[in-house]
Every structure is written in C-alpha cells, then in structure tokens.
Amino acid sequence: MTQWTPEQEQIFAEAASPTSLMIRAYAGCGKTTTIVELARRLPKATTLAVAFNKKIADELVRKLPQHFEVRTLNGLGHRALSAAIGKRLIVEPNKVTGLLREFLRQNDLKPDADTWGDILYLIRSAKAIGLVPADSRWSHKTLVPDTEQAWIDIGAGAMIEPSSDTIAVARSVLNLNIHKALTEGVIDYDDQIYCSTVISGIYPKYATVMVDEAQDLSPLNHRQLAKSLGATPLYRDWE
C-alpha cells in the first residue's frame, strides 16, 4: 500500500471540493503519481484532463480512470470551433503565409524580407492576445481594441516599429484569416485556440477540469478552461 506524504494528503483533502486548486511541484517529486491518485479519489463525474502536447495526453489516457476525457489544448479548441461553425475543419499550418502572399499580389505590394517577417509576427501576436480587426464582422468580440497603438505595442515585444502601412496589411490579412476560418473551416494551429475562444466555440461542460503544467497557460488557454467548466466557472470575469 502506498504511503502518502503529509503534503500529498493535504492535496487530496483540498481537492475534495475546490473552486480552484493549483499544485506546485518540482520535477521528480511524484507529481504524476499524485495526479493519478487524486483522479482516483475525485467523484466519478465526467472530468476533462488537459495537456500541452499529444505525448503527455497519450500518457494521461493510459494512467487516468475511464471517466476522464483527455485532450490537448489545441484539440479542445479544434473540437469547439468545429461544433460552433458546423464544419469539419481543415488545418493548413502555413495558412497565414499563403493569405499574406495572395494579399500582397492582389494589391501589387512588394515588402522587403524584414517587413514580411514583421507582418507575420504582428498577425500571430494579435491572435495570441485576442485582437479582432475593427472592420471584421466579429469585431465586437475582440478582447483588445483594434487601435494603431495596440499594434505598436504588439511590435514592441519583438523590437519592431511597424509603420501605418505595415499595420494596415497585418490587420487586413488577419481579417481574411478569420473569415476563412469561420466560413470555410480552414484554420492553422493558432486558430484552434484563437477562433474558438475569442470568436466562436462550443465547449462541452465538465464537472472538473485538470490541467498539467498550468503555469504555462496563456490568457486564451484560461478562457478555454473557463468555457469548459459547468455551473461554477473558474474565471467568472472572463465570461
């Protein structure tokens, strides 16, 4: 019979009826064993276990009880977005690059290599903070107002000083990206989380949500967890 430490017993006791519980643990201190035992002790209601990659998810499937549903964060968003728009999604990893190339061709624009890279960075970073372009039909769902200063602030993270023209291109291509995702079901990996949490996603509800490596969650990942919980959201102010 396994002898649990006082710290582990405290975790099991605190998890009996938590609103939110975060466990800090170092590598090699029995975290996985503790999680598996905690899962065994939780009520047998449908529970979501979230992992950052498929390798970890596959390991959790082998170790957790059968009433646990294991998903990666991207897989969770993929399913939620597909349910919302009623389409089978097509993942194109280089989707934004293709949209940018076509937009530049149609508008007879030929930016240099540095500007090309800057535009791609701005678009991806805008997705990460939940910015929806002001001229999008979904603009009312933006988490960050679409202002020129917002794009300048995004660029500052990579020491980029985008011009008004560069921002205009990034904004237009992001709008095209959203439209293609919501109307055609063509997405990239960022869209799995961005579109499903900011614009349109139907997340199944679970009595309990467990997540591995919670310190690495982004703000949009936190929205995923909030949307996956039932009557007591983890983050009320984000709903």
C-alpha positions as CSV (number, residue, x, y, z in Angstrom):
1,M,0.0,0.0,0.0
2,T,1.4,3.4,-1.0
3,Q,2.3,5.6,1.9
4,W,1.4,9.2,1.0
5,T,3.3,12.2,2.4
6,P,1.5,14.8,4.5
7,E,1.8,17.2,1.5
8,Q,0.0,14.7,-0.7
9,E,-2.7,14.0,1.8
10,Q,-3.3,17.8,2.0
11,I,-3.7,17.9,-1.7
12,F,-6.2,15.1,-1.7
13,A,-8.2,16.8,1.1
14,E,-8.1,20.3,-0.6
15,A,-9.3,18.7,-3.9
16,A,-12.4,17.3,-2.3
17,S,-14.5,20.4,-3.1
18,P,-12.3,23.1,-4.5
19,T,-13.4,26.1,-6.6
20,S,-9.8,26.3,-7.9
21,L,-6.7,24.5,-6.8
22,M,-3.1,24.8,-8.1
23,I,-0.4,22.4,-7.1
24,R,3.2,23.5,-7.3
25,A,5.7,20.7,-7.6
26,Y,9.3,20.1,-8.8
27,A,10.3,17.5,-11.4
28,G,10.9,14.1,-9.9
29,C,8.8,14.6,-6.7
30,G,6.0,12.3,-7.6
31,K,3.7,14.7,-9.4
32,T,2.3,12.2,-11.9
33,T,1.7,9.6,-9.2
34,T,-0.1,12.2,-7.1
35,I,-2.3,13.3,-10.0
36,V,-3.3,9.7,-10.8
37,E,-4.2,9.0,-7.1
38,L,-6.1,12.4,-7.0
39,A,-8.0,11.4,-10.1
40,R,-9.0,8.1,-8.4
41,R,-10.3,9.9,-5.4
42,L,-12.4,12.5,-7.2
43,P,-16.1,11.9,-7.8
44,K,-16.8,9.9,-10.9
45,A,-18.3,12.7,-12.9
46,T,-17.1,13.5,-16.4
47,T,-13.7,15.2,-16.0
48,L,-11.5,16.9,-18.5
49,A,-7.7,16.4,-18.3
50,V,-5.8,18.9,-20.4
51,A,-2.2,18.5,-21.7
52,F,0.0,20.7,-23.8
53,N,1.0,18.0,-26.3
54,K,-0.1,14.7,-27.6
55,K,2.7,12.7,-26.0
56,I,1.6,13.9,-22.5
57,A,-2.1,13.4,-23.4
58,D,-1.4,9.8,-24.5
59,E,0.4,9.1,-21.2
60,L,-2.6,10.5,-19.2
61,V,-5.0,8.3,-21.2
62,R,-3.1,5.2,-20.1
63,K,-3.0,6.3,-16.4
64,L,-6.3,8.1,-15.6
65,P,-9.6,6.5,-14.9
66,Q,-12.0,5.9,-17.8
67,H,-14.4,8.7,-16.9
68,F,-11.6,11.2,-17.7
69,E,-11.6,12.7,-21.1
70,V,-8.1,13.7,-22.1
71,R,-7.4,16.5,-24.7
72,T,-4.6,18.7,-25.8
73,L,-5.4,22.4,-25.6
74,N,-5.4,22.6,-29.4
75,G,-7.6,19.6,-29.7
76,L,-10.0,21.1,-27.3
77,G,-10.2,24.3,-29.3
78,H,-10.4,22.4,-32.6
79,R,-13.5,20.5,-31.5
80,A,-15.2,23.6,-30.0
81,L,-14.7,25.6,-33.2
82,S,-15.9,22.8,-35.4
83,A,-19.0,22.4,-33.3
84,A,-19.7,26.1,-33.5
85,I,-19.5,26.6,-37.2
86,G,-20.9,23.1,-38.2
87,K,-18.0,22.2,-40.4
88,R,-15.2,19.7,-40.5
89,L,-12.0,21.8,-40.1
90,I,-9.1,21.7,-42.4
91,V,-5.7,22.5,-40.8
92,E,-3.2,24.4,-43.0
93,P,-0.1,25.2,-40.9
94,N,1.0,27.8,-43.4
95,K,-2.4,29.4,-43.9
96,V,-1.4,32.9,-42.9
97,T,1.7,32.9,-45.1
98,G,-0.5,32.0,-48.1
99,L,-3.1,34.6,-47.3
100,L,-0.3,37.3,-46.9
101,R,1.3,36.3,-50.2
102,E,-2.0,36.5,-52.1
103,F,-3.0,39.8,-50.4
104,L,0.3,41.3,-51.5
105,R,0.0,40.0,-55.0
106,Q,-3.6,41.4,-55.4
107,N,-2.5,44.8,-54.1
108,D,0.8,44.9,-56.0
109,L,2.8,45.3,-52.8
110,K,6.4,44.0,-52.5
111,P,7.7,44.4,-48.9
112,D,11.3,43.5,-48.1
113,A,12.1,40.4,-46.2
114,D,12.2,42.2,-42.8
115,T,8.8,43.7,-43.3
116,W,7.4,40.4,-44.4
117,G,8.5,38.8,-41.2
118,D,7.2,41.8,-39.2
119,I,3.7,41.3,-40.7
120,L,3.6,37.6,-39.8
121,Y,4.8,38.4,-36.3
122,L,2.1,41.0,-35.8
123,I,-0.7,38.7,-37.0
124,R,0.3,35.8,-34.8
125,S,0.8,38.0,-31.8
126,A,-2.6,39.7,-32.4
127,K,-4.2,36.3,-32.3
128,A,-2.4,35.5,-29.0
129,I,-4.0,38.5,-27.3
130,G,-7.4,38.1,-28.8
131,L,-7.4,41.1,-31.1
132,V,-10.1,41.1,-33.8
133,P,-9.9,43.8,-36.5
134,A,-12.3,46.7,-36.3
135,D,-13.6,46.1,-39.8
136,S,-14.4,42.4,-39.1
137,R,-18.0,41.3,-38.8
138,W,-16.8,39.8,-35.5
139,S,-15.1,42.9,-34.2
140,H,-17.5,43.2,-31.2
141,K,-15.9,40.1,-29.8
142,T,-12.3,41.5,-29.6
143,L,-10.5,41.3,-26.3
144,V,-8.2,44.2,-27.2
145,P,-9.4,47.3,-29.0
146,D,-8.1,47.5,-32.6
147,T,-6.1,50.7,-32.4
148,E,-2.8,51.6,-34.1
149,Q,-1.3,51.9,-30.6
150,A,-2.3,48.3,-29.9
151,W,-0.4,47.1,-33.0
152,I,2.6,49.2,-32.0
153,D,2.6,47.7,-28.5
154,I,2.5,44.2,-30.1
155,G,5.5,45.1,-32.2
156,A,7.4,46.3,-29.2
157,G,7.6,42.8,-27.9
158,A,10.0,41.9,-30.8
159,M,11.6,45.4,-31.1
160,I,9.5,46.1,-34.2
161,E,8.4,49.6,-35.0
162,P,5.6,48.9,-37.6
163,S,4.6,51.7,-40.0
164,S,0.9,52.5,-40.6
165,D,1.1,50.6,-43.9
166,T,2.6,47.5,-42.2
167,I,-0.2,47.6,-39.6
168,A,-2.8,48.0,-42.3
169,V,-1.6,44.9,-44.1
170,A,-1.4,42.9,-40.9
171,R,-5.0,44.0,-40.0
172,S,-6.3,43.1,-43.5
173,V,-4.7,39.6,-43.5
174,L,-5.9,38.8,-40.0
175,N,-9.4,39.7,-41.1
176,L,-9.0,37.4,-44.1
177,N,-7.7,34.7,-41.8
178,I,-10.8,34.9,-39.5
179,H,-13.2,34.9,-42.4
180,K,-11.6,31.8,-44.0
181,A,-11.8,30.0,-40.6
182,L,-15.4,30.9,-39.8
183,T,-16.8,30.5,-43.3
184,E,-14.7,27.7,-44.9
185,G,-13.4,25.9,-41.8
186,V,-9.8,26.4,-43.0
187,I,-7.5,27.1,-39.9
188,D,-4.0,27.0,-38.6
189,Y,-2.9,25.8,-35.2
190,D,-3.2,29.3,-33.7
191,D,-6.8,29.5,-34.9
192,Q,-7.7,26.4,-33.0
193,I,-7.4,28.4,-29.8
194,Y,-7.9,32.0,-31.1
195,C,-11.1,31.5,-33.0
196,S,-12.7,29.0,-30.6
197,T,-12.2,31.2,-27.5
198,V,-12.5,34.8,-28.9
199,I,-15.0,34.4,-31.8
200,S,-17.0,31.3,-31.9
201,G,-16.6,28.0,-30.0
202,I,-18.9,25.5,-28.3
203,Y,-17.1,23.9,-25.4
204,P,-18.7,20.8,-23.7
205,K,-19.1,21.4,-19.9
206,Y,-17.3,19.3,-17.3
207,A,-17.7,19.0,-13.6
208,T,-14.0,19.2,-13.1
209,V,-11.0,20.3,-15.2
210,M,-7.5,19.2,-14.5
211,V,-4.5,20.7,-16.4
212,D,-0.9,19.7,-16.4
213,E,1.8,22.4,-16.3
214,A,-0.7,25.1,-15.5
215,Q,2.0,27.8,-15.2
216,D,2.4,27.7,-19.0
217,L,-1.3,28.5,-19.8
218,S,-1.8,31.6,-21.9
219,P,-4.7,34.0,-21.3
220,L,-6.6,32.3,-24.1
221,N,-5.9,28.9,-22.6
222,H,-7.5,30.2,-19.4
223,R,-10.6,31.1,-21.4
224,Q,-10.7,27.6,-22.7
225,L,-10.8,26.2,-19.2
226,A,-13.4,28.7,-18.1
227,K,-15.6,27.7,-21.0
228,S,-15.1,24.0,-20.3
229,L,-16.4,24.2,-16.7
230,G,-20.0,23.8,-15.7
231,A,-22.1,25.9,-13.3
232,T,-19.1,27.4,-11.5
233,P,-16.7,29.0,-14.0
234,L,-13.0,29.1,-12.9
235,Y,-12.7,32.7,-14.1
236,R,-16.0,34.5,-13.8
237,D,-14.7,37.8,-15.0
238,W,-13.7,36.3,-18.4
239,E,-17.2,35.1,-19.3
